[in-house]
Amino acid sequence: MTETIGVVLAGGNSTRFGEDKAFFELEGKAMYRHAAGALEAAGVCDRIVVSTNDRLKTCFSDYQTVVDHPEFRDQGPLGGLYALSASFPECRLLVVTCDTPYVSPPWLRILHDWAAGHDEAIIVTKEAERLHPLIAVYQGNGLAGTIRQLLEENRRSMRALFEKREIIEVDAGLHDIDNRTLMNINRKTDIH
């Protein structure tokens, strides 16, 4: 049985937010803890890790951290996914970002269930016509190699990865998922 690693992506520089988003207190808890809590509550993760940068690697004492590979520091989410897929090559990576604090455990279970039935596919959240590539499951043989090649070619977009791998878009609207679940907080003004 494939091990599922719950991943909180928290390696950005939060330039639009003005401070490290991961640690911003929302409803009495740091944003990254909301995301980690959703992964835990989903009940499908064998363990939870935080993907981050060198500057923040010691700030997540409750969780194991995975830091960007030295060759690919500050390469955005793809750099983080490379480090994760290289660290856990045989595992399923159930990924959420620290700035999606309202993501629902039932939605994460739905994504995981899709992934369990499609071992080689990347399972991506779809909302109307919009994809949420960082509320997704990354898995499959050779994933780290595919991402490494893209990074070496300086192709850092998630779209570039999707062109190279099989993806399955799972429509949140068909599962009665409230769009607040998928809300991404980039600026303090995004908080309601």
Buried (B, 14 or more C-beta within 10 A) or exposed (E): EEEBBBBBBBBBEBEBBEEBBBBBEBEEEBBBBBBBBBBBBBEBBEBBBBBBBEEBBEBBEEBEBBBBBEEBEEBBBBBBBBBBBBBBEEBBBBBBBBBBBBBBBBBBBBBBBBBBEBEEBBBBBBBEEEBBBBBBBBBBEBBBEBBBBBBEEEBBEBEBBBEBBEBBBBEBEEEEBEEEBBBBBEEEEEEE
